[in-house]
Amino acid sequence: MISLYTDEDVDVLIKPLLQAKGFNVLSTLDEGMLGKSDREQIEHAIKLQRVFITHNRLDFEKLAIQFIEEGKTHYGIILATRRNVYEMTRRLARFLELHKRERIRDQIWYI
């Protein structure tokens, strides 16, 4: 199963909605990571072995490039367009149902 970690800019309602669909989700609030830097957030997601979900496209694209240059790996970054939380949940759930953990790893996905 794919485990997820949501950035603080993602609506908190996404967590219970995805959990209701059977996904394991933690948020920055759950982990006491509110206000931490983007790099700290993604490194925490890596430590937890979770796919990272954010709306912050520009900063996390740059971080992903830095990780490649540094030879570091991650469990995947999903860059989600801001939209209605129910629509976002539907899109994320569909994406996660269609992709295995190994395919998501070290990739950036746009939803």
Beta strands, then each sheet from edge to edge (+ up, - down):
strand 1: 3-6
strand 2: 24-27
strand 3: 51-54
strand 4: 77-79
strand 5: 108-110
sheet 1: 2+ 1+ 3+ 4+ 5+
end
